[in-house]
Amino acid sequence: MLKPGNDARERCHELTMKNTDPTHPMKFTRRQFMGGAALSTAAFMVVPGAVLGLNGATSPNEKLNVAGIGFGGQGGSDLAQMESENIMALCDVDKRHAAHIFRKYPQAKQFTDYHKMLDEVKEIDGVVIATPDHHHAFASMAAIRHGKHVYCEKPLTHSVWEARQVTQAAREAKLVTQMGNQGQASEETRRLCELVWAGAIGKVHEAHVWTDRPSNGLFNVYWPQGVDRPKDTPPVPETLDWDLWLGPAPQRPYNPAYLPFVWRGWWDFGTGALGDIGCHAQDPIFRALKLGAPVCVQASSTRVNKETYPVGSMITYEYPARSAEVQAINEYTRGLSGPAAGAIEMPPVKLVWYDGGLRPPRPEGLPDGKPMGDNGRLLIGDQGYILNDTIYPESRAKEVGQIPKTIARSPGHYREWIEGCKGGKKPGSNFDFAGPLAEAVLLGNIPVRVQLREDLTRYKLLWDSANLKFTNLDDANQFVRTEYRAGWSL
C-alpha cells in the first residue's frame, strides 16, 4: 500500500521489487534487506510473504498482509480477529454499509472490485472473504489464482459444484485455507468427538440437528423466506455498485429487500437457513461420526417458490457405514489428532436437519421439563443418546463416568489460519474438510426446490458423489450447479 510522499513506504516497495527480481543488479539477501536501518518498522508491513519466508510462506516472525472482501457484516468481525496482522486492502461494493470498517482501518487501500484489488496489490498474502454466498466461489477462486491464502465464510460456496471446484483448486495450489465455521475449533466439538469415540452411547445410528432460523417467532425474523420478488424499483443508492453486487447472479432491479444481510433467504444470492447454519451445526457431527458423502437425500417443507427458501424445512440425509479402512483415508478427522482419533467401526447413520423452528420428538428418558432448545443437536446410539453436550439417560451417564480429554486443543479458529499461513499446522476447517462438508450441506437445498416438489413425493434422491450427480432423477441435476450471468465464469 503506497501513498504519494511516503518515502519509507516507497523505498520499501522499491527494495522489494529489486529483491524479488533475480535479474536486478541490486538484488541482495534477506539479512541485508531486513537490516536496512533507514526504513521504518511500518514499511516492512507491505513486504510480501514470498520475500519473508520459504516457498511463498510468510515467516512465523512476520505479519501477514491481509485483504478483506465483503466486510460490512460478519467480515468486520473476521477482520477484528486478524488485527495481529497487517490489514492492507479492503474491498466492498456497498460503501455505506462498509463505511465503519473503512474508517476503522484507514491505512488499508480501498477497492470496489476484488479482481482489481488482487491485480493491483501484489503484496497480499491472504484474503478474508465474507461476501454474500453467491460471490464466495468467485472471490475464493480469484484469490487462489493469484496465489493467496484464503479464509472464506460459510457455507464456502453457493452450489455443490462450486464447493468441489474451489476445494480442488486450493489443493492443487497448495494454499492454506479455512472456512468460517468457528465452532470447529471449540472445546464443545472436541468433547463430542471424545464422547462418541469412547463409546459413551454405543454405536450411533441417528443424528438430529435443528435451528430456529430464519425466524424464532412471529415478530422476530432473522430474514424473510417464503416471500415473492418485490414489485417496486427504487433508485440504486449512489454508495452501492449494484451490478458488481449482483455479480454472477441473474439480472434484476435493485431493491433493499435483497441487502444487506437479508440476501440469505433468496435462492439467487443465499443458501437459506441450511446454508447459513448447517456448516456450523453439522460440523461437530461430521467430525464425531467421521462422515463422508451421503448416499441419498430427501426433504419436506412449507410452501416454497422460485424466489425464496421455505419458512421451514426438514431434510434427511443417509450416510453409509464407515469401516476402519475407509476412515483411515477420510479427511474429516483432520485437525483432531490424538489417541481418540483412531478408526472405530461406525454403522450407517441417518442425519435429519430441521429449520424454521421445527425439531425432532423428545427422546425417551429425557427428564420432564428439560428443554431441548430452539437450536440443538441430538445423537442417538444403541446404548443412550447425547442431547447437546449431555449423556442420557442419567443411568448411562453414571455408568460411563468421566471420559478423559484425548484430542489436541485448538489455539483458536482464526489463529489456526494465521499460523497455517506462516508454515504451521493445517487449519481444522481447511477446504479438504470444509469443501465436502459444504457439498453435503448444500445438497440438502436441492430437494426443497419448487420445481422438484411433486417428483420428490415419489422419490428420495440417490447421490453419486464421485460424479456429482443424482442417479435416479435427472431433473434434479440442474441444481447441482448454477448458471451464471453473461460475463461471469468460474
C-alpha positions as a printed NumPy array, in Angstrom:
array([[  0.   ,   0.   ,   0.   ],
       [  1.948,   3.038,  -1.26 ],
       [  0.985,   6.64 ,  -0.656],
       [  2.498,   9.594,  -2.542],
       [  5.011,  11.381,  -0.367],
       [  5.531,   8.42 ,   1.996],
       [  9.255,   7.992,   1.387],
       [  9.694,   4.994,   3.696],
       [  6.933,   3.001,   2.046],
       [  8.05 ,   3.917,  -1.457],
       [ 11.623,   2.963,  -0.605],
       [ 10.442,  -0.353,   0.866],
       [  8.45 ,  -1.067,  -2.285],
       [ 11.452,  -0.25 ,  -4.471],
       [ 13.725,  -2.558,  -2.475],
       [ 11.123,  -5.321,  -2.515],
       [ 10.924,  -5.219,  -6.306],
       [ 14.7  ,  -5.372,  -6.544],
       [ 14.9  ,  -8.29 ,  -4.148],
       [ 12.231, -10.352,  -5.908],
       [ 13.643,  -9.837,  -9.405],
       [ 16.577, -12.292,  -9.831],
       [ 17.934, -10.262, -12.767],
       [ 18.097,  -6.972, -10.882],
       [ 21.682,  -5.776, -10.356],
       [ 20.951,  -4.689,  -6.786],
       [ 19.417,  -7.997,  -5.603],
       [ 20.58 ,  -8.798,  -2.065],
       [ 19.977, -11.227,   0.767],
       [ 17.056, -11.251,   3.196],
       [ 19.518, -10.493,   6.041],
       [ 20.72 ,  -7.395,   4.182],
       [ 17.152,  -6.41 ,   3.378],
       [ 15.932,  -6.716,   6.97 ],
       [ 18.963,  -4.811,   8.188],
       [ 18.124,  -1.599,   6.33 ],
       [ 18.163,   0.772,   9.283],
       [ 16.876,   3.673,   7.222],
       [ 13.466,   2.021,   6.818],
       [ 10.727,   2.418,   9.396],
       [  9.087,  -0.611,  11.055],
       [  5.81 ,   0.274,   9.361],
       [  7.444,  -0.027,   5.98 ],
       [  8.157,  -3.704,   6.464],
       [  4.448,  -4.436,   6.744],
       [  3.975,  -4.23 ,   2.986],
       [  6.611,  -6.837,   2.17 ],
       [  5.007,  -9.895,   0.534],
       [  5.325, -13.289,   2.161],
       [  7.3  , -14.61 ,  -0.811],
       [ 10.169, -12.359,   0.304],
       [  9.935, -13.047,   4.038],
       [  9.545, -16.824,   4.059],
       [ 10.324, -20.002,   2.2  ],
       [  8.342, -21.364,  -0.751],
       [  5.903, -18.478,  -0.595],
       [  5.114, -18.901,   3.112],
       [  5.335, -15.956,   5.462],
       [  7.947, -16.187,   8.18 ],
       [  6.458, -17.04 ,  11.613],
       [  8.087, -13.841,  12.918],
       [  6.436, -11.556,  10.376],
       [  2.926, -10.253,   9.912],
       [  0.607, -11.458,   7.188],
       [ -0.576,  -8.904,   4.666],
       [ -4.34 ,  -9.464,   4.814],
       [ -7.062,  -8.19 ,   2.491],
       [-10.794,  -8.197,   3.216],
       [-13.546,  -8.795,   0.645],
       [-17.082,  -8.016,   1.841],
       [-16.845,  -6.872,   5.446],
       [-19.837,  -4.714,   6.357],
       [-21.289,  -7.53 ,   8.471],
       [-19.611, -10.781,   9.54 ],
       [-16.495,  -9.824,   7.611],
       [-15.881,  -6.959,  10.019],
       [-15.87 ,  -9.434,  12.912],
       [-13.48 , -11.679,  10.976],
       [-11.081,  -8.805,  10.344],
       [-11.152,  -7.859,  14.021],
       [ -9.666, -11.287,  14.732],
       [ -6.85 , -10.581,  12.26 ],
       [ -5.616,  -7.368,  13.863],
       [ -2.38 ,  -9.006,  14.962],
       [ -1.572,  -8.924,  11.244],
       [ -1.372,  -6.144,   8.647],
       [ -4.79 ,  -5.341,   7.167],
       [ -3.615,  -3.655,   4.   ],
       [ -6.505,  -3.713,   1.484],
       [-10.3  ,  -3.688,   1.718],
       [-12.927,  -4.322,  -0.938],
       [-16.681,  -3.829,  -0.69 ],
       [-19.329,  -2.824,  -3.222],
       [-21.5  ,  -1.13 ,  -0.58 ],
       [-19.58 ,   1.911,   0.688],
       [-22.319,   2.938,   3.107],
       [-22.726,  -0.461,   4.759],
       [-18.962,  -0.959,   4.991],
       [-18.1  ,   2.643,   5.957],
       [-17.406,   1.854,   9.625],
       [-14.804,  -0.755,   8.65 ],
       [-13.163,   1.516,   6.079],
       [-12.832,   4.079,   8.878],
       [-11.518,   1.512,  11.33 ],
       [ -8.572,   0.61 ,   9.06 ],
       [ -7.617,   3.907,   7.417],
       [ -4.231,   2.557,   6.341],
       [ -5.866,  -0.032,   4.048],
       [ -6.21 ,   0.68 ,   0.354],
       [ -9.882,   0.743,  -0.705],
       [-11.486,  -1.084,  -3.633],
       [-14.902,  -1.907,  -5.015],
       [-13.881,  -4.767,  -7.345],
       [-11.936,  -7.647,  -5.79 ],
       [-10.479,  -8.655,  -9.145],
       [ -8.901,  -5.215,  -9.441],
       [ -7.644,  -5.359,  -5.858],
       [ -5.927,  -8.702,  -6.419],
       [ -4.426,  -7.494,  -9.696],
       [ -3.038,  -4.295,  -8.204],
       [ -1.962,  -5.133,  -4.646],
       [  0.72 ,  -7.742,  -5.178],
       [  1.851,  -7.751,  -1.532],
       [ -1.28 ,  -9.511,  -0.246],
       [ -0.56 , -12.842,   1.487],
       [ -4.089, -13.902,   2.411],
       [ -7.68 , -12.876,   1.756],
       [-10.665, -12.893,   4.139],
       [-13.956, -13.34 ,   2.254],
       [-17.379, -12.56 ,   3.749],
       [-19.448, -11.557,   0.733],
       [-22.979, -12.821,   0.089],
       [-22.878, -16.544,  -0.701],
       [-23.157, -16.183,  -4.481],
       [-19.751, -14.447,  -4.57 ],
       [-17.907, -16.903,  -2.294],
       [-16.596, -19.209,  -5.007],
       [-15.687, -16.356,  -7.339],
       [-13.743, -14.398,  -4.733],
       [-12.05 , -17.563,  -3.461],
       [-11.044, -18.698,  -6.936],
       [ -9.734, -15.244,  -7.802],
       [ -7.563, -15.285,  -4.68 ],
       [ -6.37 , -18.831,  -5.328],
       [ -5.384, -17.974,  -8.895],
       [ -3.329, -15.083,  -7.534],
       [ -1.599, -17.454,  -5.111],
       [ -3.235, -16.03 ,  -1.958],
       [ -4.214, -17.994,   1.139],
       [ -7.975, -17.944,   1.693],
       [-10.268, -17.572,   4.687],
       [-13.87 , -17.796,   3.419],
       [-17.059, -17.607,   5.429],
       [-19.509, -20.477,   5.481],
       [-21.092, -22.123,   3.562],
       [-17.952, -21.799,   1.395],
       [-19.923, -21.649,  -1.871],
       [-23.379, -21.179,  -3.331],
       [-23.654, -24.585,  -5.033],
       [-22.424, -28.159,  -4.613],
       [-20.415, -27.99 ,  -7.845],
       [-18.684, -24.783,  -6.764],
       [-17.586, -26.392,  -3.498],
       [-15.872, -29.18 ,  -5.423],
       [-14.115, -26.725,  -7.774],
       [-12.825, -24.456,  -5.014],
       [-11.595, -27.406,  -2.953],
       [ -9.683, -28.904,  -5.856],
       [ -8.178, -25.56 ,  -6.877],
       [ -6.933, -24.8  ,  -3.353],
       [ -5.453, -28.279,  -3.006],
       [ -3.624, -28.052,  -6.318],
       [ -2.293, -24.585,  -5.444],
       [ -1.094, -25.857,  -2.03 ],
       [ -2.549, -22.826,  -0.278],
       [ -3.659, -22.508,   3.344],
       [ -7.437, -22.306,   3.672],
       [-10.089, -22.07 ,   6.359],
       [-13.881, -21.873,   6.223],
       [-15.647, -19.61 ,   8.712],
       [-17.379, -22.225,  10.855],
       [-15.731, -21.009,  14.018],
       [-17.14 , -23.687,  16.319],
       [-14.972, -26.351,  14.723],
       [-12.093, -25.147,  16.907],
       [-14.159, -25.226,  20.09 ],
       [-13.924, -27.304,  23.238],
       [-17.528, -28.405,  22.652],
       [-16.691, -30.011,  19.298],
       [-13.73 , -31.875,  20.752],
       [-15.714, -33.153,  23.724],
       [-18.446, -34.504,  21.466],
       [-15.836, -36.409,  19.469],
       [-14.233, -37.779,  22.633],
       [-17.595, -38.949,  23.975],
       [-18.598, -40.675,  20.738],
       [-15.191, -42.222,  20.086],
       [-15.044, -43.561,  23.638],
       [-18.354, -45.367,  23.042],
       [-20.29 , -43.295,  25.583],
       [-23.607, -44.048,  23.847],
       [-22.539, -47.097,  21.86 ],
       [-22.741, -47.088,  18.078],
       [-24.525, -44.002,  16.736],
       [-27.149, -44.717,  14.083],
       [-29.16 , -41.492,  14.09 ],
       [-28.465, -37.768,  14.446],
       [-30.711, -34.694,  14.509],
       [-29.792, -31.025,  14.348],
       [-32.146, -28.034,  14.368],
       [-32.257, -24.239,  14.242],
       [-34.892, -21.568,  14.755],
       [-33.662, -19.629,  11.699],
       [-34.895, -17.934,   9.587],
       [-37.34 , -16.938,  12.32 ],
       [-37.741, -17.725,  16.005],
       [-41.193, -16.235,  16.261],
       [-43.826, -14.154,  14.514],
       [-42.201, -10.844,  15.425],
       [-38.533, -11.886,  15.381],
       [-37.483, -12.718,  11.832],
       [-33.764, -13.033,  11.091],
       [-34.513, -12.655,   7.37 ],
       [-37.661, -13.302,   5.29 ],
       [-38.266, -16.551,   3.417],
       [-41.322, -17.836,   1.624],
       [-41.904, -14.422,   0.001],
       [-42.105, -13.306,  -3.638],
       [-39.972, -10.794,  -5.506],
       [-40.759,  -7.152,  -4.711],
       [-42.509,  -5.196,  -7.457],
       [-41.192,  -1.686,  -6.77 ],
       [-37.934,  -0.464,  -8.317],
       [-36.392,   2.288,  -6.206],
       [-33.213,   4.006,  -7.419],
       [-29.854,   2.417,  -6.639],
       [-28.046,   4.259,  -3.815],
       [-25.024,   6.215,  -5.001],
       [-22.868,   4.351,  -2.492],
       [-23.707,   0.915,  -3.969],
       [-22.354,  -0.735,  -7.122],
       [-25.447,  -2.822,  -7.828],
       [-24.041,  -4.53 , -10.929],
       [-21.   ,  -5.759,  -9.018],
       [-23.178,  -6.794,  -6.078],
       [-25.247,  -8.953,  -8.438],
       [-22.061, -10.416,  -9.862],
       [-22.794, -13.856, -11.349],
       [-26.476, -13.812, -10.3  ],
       [-29.263, -13.136, -12.829],
       [-30.011,  -9.502, -13.597],
       [-32.849,  -7.911, -11.6  ],
       [-33.712,  -4.379, -10.455],
       [-32.256,  -3.134,  -7.201],
       [-34.396,  -3.355,  -4.089],
       [-33.466,  -3.031,  -0.404],
       [-35.304,  -6.332,   0.135],
       [-32.076,  -8.04 ,  -1.03 ],
       [-29.398,  -6.417,   1.11 ],
       [-27.696,  -6.17 ,   3.467],
       [-27.936,  -9.459,   5.401],
       [-31.396, -10.426,   4.102],
       [-29.928, -11.833,   0.873],
       [-29.69 , -15.135,   2.778],
       [-33.291, -16.032,   2.044],
       [-33.139, -15.561,  -1.764],
       [-32.279, -18.513,  -4.   ],
       [-30.134, -16.365,  -6.308],
       [-27.935, -14.929,  -3.554],
       [-28.067, -17.004,  -0.381],
       [-28.418, -20.596,   0.766],
       [-31.26 , -20.265,   3.264],
       [-31.242, -21.363,   6.881],
       [-29.487, -24.607,   5.97 ],
       [-26.581, -22.837,   4.278],
       [-26.361, -20.195,   6.979],
       [-26.279, -22.526,   9.98 ],
       [-25.672, -26.011,   8.579],
       [-21.893, -25.741,   8.311],
       [-21.8  , -24.613,  11.952],
       [-24.278, -27.089,  13.391],
       [-23.429, -30.161,  11.322],
       [-19.654, -29.783,  11.667],
       [-19.372, -31.469,  15.115],
       [-21.496, -34.366,  13.867],
       [-19.339, -34.77 ,  10.754],
       [-16.216, -34.944,  12.886],
       [-17.606, -37.167,  15.626],
       [-19.209, -39.635,  13.194],
       [-16.461, -39.315,  10.556],
       [-18.977, -38.751,   7.806],
       [-18.185, -38.568,   4.119],
       [-20.656, -38.006,   1.302],
       [-24.301, -39.002,   1.803],
       [-25.794, -41.668,  -0.448],
       [-29.247, -40.089,  -0.592],
       [-31.214, -37.044,   0.493],
       [-34.888, -36.154,   0.743],
       [-36.881, -33.241,   2.139],
       [-40.234, -31.849,   3.13 ],
       [-41.055, -28.202,   3.697],
       [-43.633, -25.479,   3.944],
       [-44.689, -23.966,   0.615],
       [-41.783, -22.758,  -1.485],
       [-41.421, -20.614,  -4.617],
       [-38.698, -19.836,  -7.16 ],
       [-37.561, -16.698,  -5.341],
       [-37.004, -17.601,  -1.686],
       [-36.438, -20.607,   0.519],
       [-39.351, -22.019,   2.543],
       [-40.208, -20.791,   6.027],
       [-39.423, -24.23 ,   7.45 ],
       [-37.974, -27.488,   6.165],
       [-36.892, -30.963,   7.257],
       [-34.083, -32.607,   5.29 ],
       [-32.978, -36.21 ,   5.748],
       [-29.535, -37.456,   4.726],
       [-28.439, -41.084,   4.741],
       [-24.765, -41.981,   5.177],
       [-23.181, -45.394,   4.685],
       [-21.22 , -47.367,   7.259],
       [-17.646, -46.188,   7.788],
       [-15.24 , -49.096,   8.111],
       [-11.822, -48.772,   9.696],
       [-10.279, -48.896,   6.236],
       [-12.473, -46.085,   4.914],
       [-11.791, -43.943,   7.96 ],
       [ -8.047, -44.329,   7.502],
       [ -8.264, -42.16 ,   4.377],
       [-11.174, -39.994,   5.492],
       [-10.144, -36.335,   5.555],
       [-12.872, -35.395,   8.025],
       [-10.839, -36.193,  11.121],
       [ -8.108, -33.765,  10.061],
       [ -7.263, -31.341,  12.821],
       [ -8.404, -33.682,  15.613],
       [ -5.208, -35.609,  16.219],
       [ -4.758, -37.749,  19.291],
       [ -5.391, -41.309,  20.516],
       [ -9.168, -40.882,  20.309],
       [ -8.961, -40.187,  16.587],
       [ -8.248, -43.837,  15.828],
       [-10.624, -45.665,  13.482],
       [-13.645, -47.407,  15.028],
       [-16.392, -49.262,  13.217],
       [-19.369, -46.997,  12.546],
       [-22.757, -48.179,  11.224],
       [-24.945, -46.427,   8.631],
       [-26.458, -43.253,  10.036],
       [-29.463, -41.086,   9.297],
       [-28.958, -37.332,   9.831],
       [-32.052, -35.109,   9.933],
       [-31.895, -31.314,   9.651],
       [-34.742, -29.048,  10.829],
       [-35.133, -25.282,  10.402],
       [-37.83 , -22.672,  10.893],
       [-38.419, -23.768,  14.482],
       [-39.064, -27.444,  13.668],
       [-37.365, -30.043,  15.857],
       [-37.358, -33.801,  16.495],
       [-39.591, -35.542,  19.053],
       [-38.365, -35.64 ,  22.637],
       [-36.218, -38.748,  23.11 ],
       [-37.142, -41.434,  25.638],
       [-35.705, -40.841,  29.078],
       [-35.335, -37.092,  28.796],
       [-36.432, -35.695,  32.18 ],
       [-39.757, -33.87 ,  32.166],
       [-39.29 , -30.13 ,  32.   ],
       [-35.851, -30.409,  30.394],
       [-35.914, -28.109,  27.309],
       [-34.477, -29.251,  24.   ],
       [-33.809, -25.664,  22.967],
       [-34.618, -23.642,  19.867],
       [-31.247, -24.71 ,  18.461],
       [-29.782, -28.092,  19.282],
       [-28.176, -31.402,  18.454],
       [-29.133, -34.996,  19.268],
       [-27.051, -38.127,  18.64 ],
       [-28.788, -41.458,  19.255],
       [-26.762, -44.583,  19.89 ],
       [-27.644, -48.152,  20.811],
       [-26.752, -47.504,  24.463],
       [-28.065, -43.971,  25.017],
       [-28.051, -40.543,  23.454],
       [-26.319, -37.185,  23.681],
       [-28.538, -34.099,  23.732],
       [-26.305, -31.132,  23.003],
       [-23.442, -31.95 ,  25.416],
       [-25.175, -34.212,  27.95 ],
       [-25.38 , -38.014,  28.006],
       [-28.8  , -39.596,  28.643],
       [-30.338, -41.492,  30.281],
       [-28.771, -40.472,  33.56 ],
       [-28.06 , -44.106,  34.41 ],
       [-25.887, -44.343,  31.263],
       [-24.041, -41.144,  32.161],
       [-23.2  , -42.583,  35.61 ],
       [-22.08 , -45.859,  34.066],
       [-19.773, -44.093,  31.605],
       [-18.265, -41.773,  34.197],
       [-15.571, -39.257,  33.329],
       [-14.176, -39.599,  29.814],
       [-10.647, -38.2  ,  29.517],
       [ -9.557, -35.496,  27.108],
       [ -7.504, -37.148,  24.385],
       [ -7.722, -34.729,  21.441],
       [ -5.303, -31.872,  20.872],
       [ -6.946, -28.499,  21.559],
       [ -7.008, -25.622,  19.083],
       [ -5.207, -22.286,  19.534],
       [ -8.367, -20.691,  18.131],
       [-10.178, -20.774,  14.82 ],
       [ -8.633, -17.612,  13.373],
       [ -5.234, -18.341,  14.915],
       [ -5.229, -21.691,  13.108],
       [ -5.393, -19.923,   9.746],
       [ -2.848, -17.263,  10.644],
       [ -0.363, -19.836,  11.938],
       [ -1.032, -22.098,   8.956],
       [ -0.213, -19.263,   6.557],
       [  3.101, -18.871,   8.381],
       [  4.039, -22.504,   7.891],
       [  2.218, -24.024,  10.857],
       [ -0.284, -26.847,  11.123],
       [ -3.069, -27.182,   8.584],
       [ -6.235, -25.452,   9.907],
       [ -9.068, -27.638,  11.148],
       [-11.625, -26.385,   8.631],
       [ -9.291, -26.297,   5.654],
       [-11.055, -26.788,   2.342],
       [-10.209, -30.504,   2.196],
       [-12.613, -30.796,   5.127],
       [-14.844, -27.777,   4.568],
       [-15.43 , -28.439,   0.861],
       [-17.03 , -31.878,   1.325],
       [-18.941, -30.612,   4.372],
       [-20.318, -27.724,   2.304],
       [-21.204, -30.132,  -0.513],
       [-23.278, -32.258,   1.846],
       [-24.966, -29.276,   3.489],
       [-25.847, -27.581,   0.189],
       [-27.07 , -30.874,  -1.264],
       [-29.977, -30.612,   1.163],
       [-31.302, -27.493,  -0.549],
       [-31.868, -29.303,  -3.838],
       [-34.871, -31.454,  -2.805],
       [-36.506, -28.278,  -1.416],
       [-36.719, -26.722,  -4.902],
       [-40.262, -25.985,  -6.   ],
       [-39.502, -27.429,  -9.461],
       [-38.923, -30.858,  -7.872],
       [-41.617, -30.777,  -5.216],
       [-44.102, -33.105,  -6.923],
       [-41.487, -35.573,  -8.186],
       [-39.989, -35.903,  -4.745],
       [-43.215, -37.119,  -3.229],
       [-42.372, -40.301,  -5.159],
       [-38.556, -40.499,  -4.795],
       [-35.654, -39.923,  -2.491],
       [-32.68 , -38.594,  -4.394],
       [-29.805, -41.059,  -4.783],
       [-26.452, -39.272,  -4.828],
       [-23.289, -40.236,  -6.719],
       [-20.709, -38.003,  -5.06 ],
       [-17.773, -39.074,  -7.23 ],
       [-19.576, -37.867, -10.347],
       [-21.563, -35.044,  -8.684],
       [-24.938, -36.234,  -9.919],
       [-28.207, -37.817,  -8.878],
       [-28.697, -41.226, -10.448],
       [-32.465, -41.6  , -10.271],
       [-33.875, -38.166, -11.183],
       [-32.015, -36.246, -13.863],
       [-34.175, -33.135, -13.413],
       [-32.529, -32.616, -10.033],
       [-29.052, -32.371, -11.565],
       [-29.74 , -28.897, -12.94 ],
       [-29.478, -27.602,  -9.345],
       [-26.082, -29.141,  -8.583],
       [-24.505, -26.101, -10.201],
       [-25.662, -22.594, -11.111],
       [-25.999, -20.831, -14.454],
       [-24.075, -17.557, -14.358],
       [-24.854, -14.181, -15.804],
       [-23.065, -13.246, -19.031],
       [-19.506, -12.128, -18.356],
       [-19.088, -14.312, -15.262],
       [-17.481, -17.75 , -15.213],
       [-15.717, -19.749, -12.544]])
